[in-house]
Amino acid sequence: MLDATEYLHLAIHASQNGNHHAALNYLNTALEQQPDNAAVRYFLAAEHAELGLIDRAHAGMTQALELDPRMDIARFQLGLLNLQLQKVEEARTAFDHLQSHAQDTSLKWFATAYLDLLNEQPDSAIDKLTRGLAECVNPAMKADMTRVLASLTNTAVPAKDDTITKPSVFLGAYRDNLETP
């Protein structure tokens, strides 16, 4: 029998290949083995978001953070989910926490940019997104934040950049921040 970490990696692979049914099965099996595995909870929430089950995704991100409050990427995603659910104050709380506590400098910039957007300061948000992109090493996050920046500046996203044209999983694309050994 495989262990939870192996099931997690199988789920990531299945999700990257668009096999969400298999990914959900792998993640649920991993949770049967380790119900308190924050990374598995995060990826299950990501799958739910990918499938448009935003309320389940929100609940899953919340559970992942209860298990491991240091999961900055889950907190960022929770902030984005809060925005989708029109829970502006909850989103503000998530981004504010990241602005002060995130280990990844680019994530701090992105969170601060979202706070600026919530405060109706688009010029400042553009500056902070640009700074975050200069430091971002995660290709999926970089692609997503590039699209946000392009929408704010009314510019086209360059099609030649592989990090932008490469398809990504809705929330799970940021998996590099959570890979387990």
C-alpha positions as CSV (number, residue, x, y, z in Angstrom):
1,M,0.0,0.0,0.0
2,L,1.2,3.5,-0.8
3,D,1.6,6.2,1.9
4,A,-0.1,9.6,2.0
5,T,2.9,11.4,0.5
6,E,2.9,9.0,-2.5
7,Y,-0.9,9.5,-2.9
8,L,-0.3,13.2,-2.8
9,H,2.2,13.1,-5.6
10,L,-0.1,10.8,-7.7
11,A,-2.9,13.3,-7.2
12,I,-0.7,16.2,-8.3
13,H,0.3,14.3,-11.4
14,A,-3.3,13.3,-12.2
15,S,-4.5,16.9,-11.7
16,Q,-1.8,18.2,-14.0
17,N,-3.0,15.8,-16.6
18,G,-6.6,16.9,-16.2
19,N,-7.7,13.7,-14.4
20,H,-9.6,15.3,-11.6
21,H,-11.5,12.2,-10.7
22,A,-8.3,10.3,-10.0
23,A,-6.8,13.2,-8.2
24,L,-9.8,13.4,-5.8
25,N,-9.6,9.6,-5.2
26,Y,-5.9,9.8,-4.4
27,L,-6.4,12.8,-2.1
28,N,-9.2,11.2,-0.3
29,T,-7.2,8.0,0.2
30,A,-4.3,10.1,1.5
31,L,-6.6,11.8,4.0
32,E,-7.9,8.4,5.2
33,Q,-4.3,7.6,6.1
34,Q,-3.4,11.0,7.4
35,P,-6.4,13.2,8.2
36,D,-4.2,15.9,9.6
37,N,-1.9,16.3,6.6
38,A,-2.1,20.0,5.7
39,A,-0.6,19.6,2.3
40,V,-3.2,17.0,1.3
41,R,-6.0,19.2,2.6
42,Y,-4.6,22.1,0.6
43,F,-4.5,20.1,-2.6
44,L,-8.0,18.7,-2.1
45,A,-9.1,22.4,-1.7
46,A,-7.3,23.2,-4.9
47,E,-9.1,20.4,-6.7
48,H,-12.4,21.6,-5.4
49,A,-11.6,25.1,-6.7
50,E,-10.6,23.7,-10.1
51,L,-13.9,22.0,-10.3
52,G,-15.8,25.2,-9.3
53,L,-16.7,24.0,-5.8
54,I,-15.6,27.3,-4.3
55,D,-17.4,26.8,-0.9
56,R,-15.6,23.4,-0.4
57,A,-12.3,24.9,-1.6
58,H,-12.7,27.7,1.0
59,A,-13.5,25.2,3.8
60,G,-10.5,23.1,2.7
61,M,-8.1,26.0,2.7
62,T,-9.3,27.0,6.1
63,Q,-8.7,23.5,7.4
64,A,-5.2,23.4,5.9
65,L,-4.4,26.6,7.7
66,E,-5.8,25.3,10.9
67,L,-3.4,22.3,10.6
68,D,-0.4,24.4,9.6
69,P,-0.8,28.2,9.9
70,R,2.6,28.7,8.3
71,M,1.3,27.6,4.8
72,D,1.6,31.1,3.3
73,I,0.5,29.9,-0.2
74,A,-2.7,28.4,1.3
75,R,-3.4,31.7,3.1
76,F,-2.9,33.6,-0.2
77,Q,-5.3,31.2,-2.0
78,L,-7.7,31.6,0.9
79,G,-7.6,35.4,0.3
80,L,-8.3,34.9,-3.4
81,L,-11.2,32.5,-2.6
82,N,-12.6,35.1,-0.1
83,L,-12.6,37.6,-2.9
84,Q,-14.5,35.2,-5.1
85,L,-17.0,34.7,-2.4
86,Q,-17.2,38.5,-1.8
87,K,-15.9,38.1,1.7
88,V,-13.8,41.3,1.4
89,E,-12.9,41.7,5.1
90,E,-11.7,38.1,5.3
91,A,-9.6,38.5,2.2
92,R,-8.1,41.7,3.7
93,T,-7.2,39.8,6.8
94,A,-5.5,37.0,4.9
95,F,-3.5,39.5,2.7
96,D,-2.7,41.7,5.7
97,H,-1.2,38.6,7.6
98,L,0.9,37.7,4.5
99,Q,2.1,41.3,4.1
100,S,3.6,41.1,7.6
101,H,4.5,37.4,8.0
102,A,5.1,35.7,4.6
103,Q,8.5,34.1,4.2
104,D,8.4,34.5,0.4
105,T,9.1,38.1,-0.5
106,S,7.2,37.9,-3.8
107,L,4.2,36.7,-1.9
108,K,4.4,39.7,0.4
109,W,4.4,42.0,-2.6
110,F,1.4,40.2,-4.1
111,A,-0.5,40.3,-0.9
112,T,0.2,44.0,-0.5
113,A,-0.8,44.6,-4.1
114,Y,-4.2,43.0,-3.4
115,L,-4.6,45.2,-0.3
116,D,-3.9,48.2,-2.5
117,L,-6.6,47.0,-4.9
118,L,-9.0,46.6,-2.1
119,N,-8.1,50.2,-1.0
120,E,-8.7,51.4,-4.5
121,Q,-5.0,52.3,-5.1
122,P,-4.4,50.6,-8.5
123,D,-1.2,52.5,-9.3
124,S,0.4,51.4,-6.0
125,A,-0.8,47.8,-6.7
126,I,0.8,47.9,-10.2
127,D,4.1,48.9,-8.6
128,K,3.9,46.1,-6.0
129,L,2.9,43.5,-8.5
130,T,5.9,44.5,-10.7
131,R,8.2,44.1,-7.7
132,G,6.7,40.8,-6.8
133,L,7.1,39.5,-10.3
134,A,10.8,40.5,-10.3
135,E,11.3,38.2,-7.3
136,C,8.8,35.4,-8.0
137,V,10.4,32.0,-8.8
138,N,7.1,30.0,-9.0
139,P,6.2,29.8,-12.7
140,A,2.4,29.3,-12.2
141,M,2.1,32.1,-9.7
142,K,4.2,34.3,-11.9
143,A,1.9,33.6,-14.8
144,D,-1.2,34.4,-12.7
145,M,0.2,37.6,-11.3
146,T,1.4,38.6,-14.8
147,R,-2.2,38.3,-15.9
148,V,-3.4,40.4,-13.0
149,L,-0.8,43.1,-13.8
150,A,-1.8,43.0,-17.5
151,S,-5.5,43.5,-16.6
152,L,-4.6,46.5,-14.5
153,T,-2.4,48.1,-17.1
154,N,-4.5,47.1,-20.1
155,T,-1.6,45.4,-21.8
156,A,-1.5,42.1,-23.5
157,V,0.2,39.1,-21.9
158,P,3.2,38.1,-24.0
159,A,2.4,34.8,-25.7
160,K,6.1,33.7,-26.1
161,D,6.6,33.3,-22.4
162,D,6.3,29.6,-21.5
163,T,5.4,30.3,-18.0
164,I,2.4,32.2,-19.2
165,T,1.1,29.9,-21.9
166,K,1.7,26.8,-19.9
167,P,-1.6,25.5,-18.5
168,S,-1.9,25.5,-14.8
169,V,-4.1,24.0,-12.1
170,F,-6.4,26.6,-10.7
171,L,-4.9,26.7,-7.2
172,G,-2.7,23.6,-7.0
173,A,-0.4,25.1,-9.6
174,Y,1.5,26.7,-6.7
175,R,2.5,23.2,-5.5
176,D,6.3,24.0,-5.5
177,N,5.7,25.9,-2.3
178,L,4.3,22.8,-0.7
179,E,6.1,19.8,-2.1
180,T,6.9,17.3,0.5
181,P,10.2,15.3,0.5
